[in-house]
Amino acid sequence: MWKIGDLELDGRVILGPMAGFTSRGYRAFMEPFGVAASVTEMTSDMGVIYGTDRTESDYVTFESERPTGLQLFGHDPECLAKAASKALEINPNIAFIDVNMGCPVPKISRSGAGCVLM
């Protein structure tokens, strides 16, 4: 057993965030393979703040789903915090927040997000 903050995880694998792959259906499909927790696809902080339908569907979880983290990307710490708070209001089942600081894709890095934050 290991921990992320106060969250205790029983298992050795976290299904990482993969844009275009880690949808609700894929996360549910992977659970029987020993996934202790999973992380949503990269989600825009502004998409959460302004409530676009597509963005909200990215971080809705199934009732039975293992602990799921929400991965946010953005460049402004205040907006990231506001998005995290709003997402947790909409879905209190989100187990943790992961801020993307590794994406090198120009579309993300040009905005000051992703790997530019490091």
C-alpha positions in Angstrom: 0.0 0.0 0.0 1.2 3.5 -0.7 -0.2 7.0 -0.5 -0.7 10.2 -2.5 -1.5 12.8 0.2 -4.2 11.2 2.3 -5.3 8.8 -0.5 -4.2 5.2 0.2 -3.7 3.1 -2.9 -3.7 -0.7 -2.9 -2.0 -1.7 -6.1 1.2 -1.0 -8.1 -0.1 0.7 -11.2 -1.6 4.2 -11.8 -3.1 4.6 -15.3 -1.4 7.8 -16.5 -3.1 10.6 -18.4 -3.0 10.0 -22.1 -4.8 12.5 -24.4 -7.2 10.7 -26.6 -7.1 7.5 -24.6 -8.0 7.8 -20.9 -11.7 8.4 -21.3 -14.2 7.1 -18.8 -14.8 4.0 -20.9 -11.0 3.2 -21.2 -10.4 3.8 -17.5 -13.3 1.4 -16.6 -11.9 -1.2 -19.1 -8.5 -1.1 -17.5 -9.7 -1.6 -13.9 -9.7 -5.4 -14.0 -6.0 -5.3 -15.0 -4.9 -4.1 -11.5 -5.1 -0.4 -11.9 -5.0 1.2 -8.4 -5.9 4.7 -9.6 -6.2 6.5 -12.9 -5.9 10.1 -14.2 -8.1 11.8 -16.7 -7.0 13.1 -20.0 -5.4 16.5 -19.9 -8.1 19.1 -19.2 -7.9 22.8 -19.8 -8.3 25.0 -16.7 -10.3 27.5 -18.8 -12.6 24.7 -20.1 -13.5 23.8 -16.5 -13.9 27.4 -15.4 -16.2 28.2 -18.4 -18.0 24.9 -18.3 -17.8 23.6 -21.9 -19.8 20.4 -22.2 -16.9 18.4 -23.8 -14.5 19.4 -21.0 -17.0 18.5 -18.2 -17.5 15.0 -19.7 -13.7 14.5 -19.5 -13.7 14.4 -15.7 -17.0 12.8 -14.8 -16.3 9.4 -13.2 -18.3 6.2 -12.9 -19.6 5.5 -9.4 -17.6 2.3 -9.2 -14.5 3.7 -10.6 -11.2 3.4 -8.7 -9.7 6.6 -7.4 -9.4 9.0 -10.3 -7.3 12.2 -10.5 -8.0 15.1 -12.7 -5.1 16.4 -14.8 -5.3 20.1 -15.5 -3.2 22.3 -17.8 -2.9 26.0 -17.8 -0.4 28.7 -17.0 -2.0 30.8 -14.3 -1.8 29.4 -10.8 -5.0 31.2 -9.8 -6.9 29.8 -12.8 -5.6 26.3 -12.0 -6.8 26.6 -8.4 -10.2 28.0 -9.5 -10.6 25.1 -12.0 -9.6 22.5 -9.4 -12.2 23.9 -7.0 -15.0 24.0 -9.6 -14.2 20.5 -10.8 -14.4 19.2 -7.2 -17.8 20.9 -6.8 -19.1 19.3 -9.9 -17.5 15.9 -9.1 -16.5 15.4 -5.5 -15.3 11.9 -6.4 -12.1 13.3 -7.9 -9.4 11.9 -5.7 -6.6 14.2 -6.5 -5.5 17.0 -8.9 -2.5 16.6 -11.2 -1.1 19.7 -12.8 0.5 18.9 -16.2 4.0 20.2 -16.3 5.4 17.8 -18.9 3.5 18.3 -22.2 5.9 19.6 -24.9 3.3 19.9 -27.6 3.6 23.4 -29.2 -0.2 24.1 -28.9 0.1 23.7 -25.1 3.6 25.2 -24.5 2.9 28.3 -26.6 0.3 29.3 -24.1 2.8 29.0 -21.2 1.4 25.7 -20.0 2.8 22.1 -19.9 6.6 21.8 -19.9 7.1 25.6 -19.9 6.0 25.5 -16.2 9.1 23.6 -15.1 
